[in-house]
Structures are given as C-alpha cells and as structure tokens.
Amino acid sequence: MGDWKLIYAHAEQRLELYNLAEDISESHDVTEANPDRVLALARRLGQWCRRYDVQMSIDSSSGDPVPYPDVVAERLFPPTVP
C-alpha cells in the first residue's frame, strides 16, 4: 500500500515493515514504531490469504500450519480496551 512494504517471514512468524520512500534498501525495519500500519497491512494480507486459500507451511515443532500474518500481528500488537 503506497510506500509501505510488509514482509511476513512465515517460518519465523516475524513481520517486518519498511517505508520504501525513505528506505529503498529496506535497511530499517520500522515495525515497532508503526503498530497500526502493521496491523492494517497484516489484516489485508491475511484476508487475501484466506480468500485464495493459501496453504501455509507446517511448523515443525507443533505440526500445525503457520498462522496467517494478521494472527501474528495481533499477537505482537494486541488490541487495547479503552
């Protein structure tokens, strides 16, 4: 979306966010500074994965499929209750 790029390293269940307008070389992961943007992009990617029935890798330690990116993002940045 725009100048932002979200990377989901599904094997490690890690998210990385880059602002390509300011960091074309993707040297500075700005995930922690932009939780709302990470959540929005991860939700969009998760919806796309579900819509097209994307088959996720299997976690070798649990034997379960790796979660979709929105699930991982919500673990990192749980919704706050006012």
Phi, psi and omega in degrees: 000109178065231183271000186260142178230124176254131176247131175248106175274089191294327180298324179265354185052052182237140177248141175228139180234133180229142173261100186293337178292330182253345187213071184297334181276359180054050181264341186236101177289120183250028181304308185297329182277351185225057184299323181295320179292319177300312180300315181297314181291321179294322177295319179296317178293319177299318177298317180297317179300317180290318181301320182259014175050050180295130178272118182275157176298162176263130177288120185293333181280328183253336184081003180262156174298146175295139181292157175294159186298328179293327178294316179295317180298320181288336173289320180291319185231075181297146178300141178264141179264126182293000000 
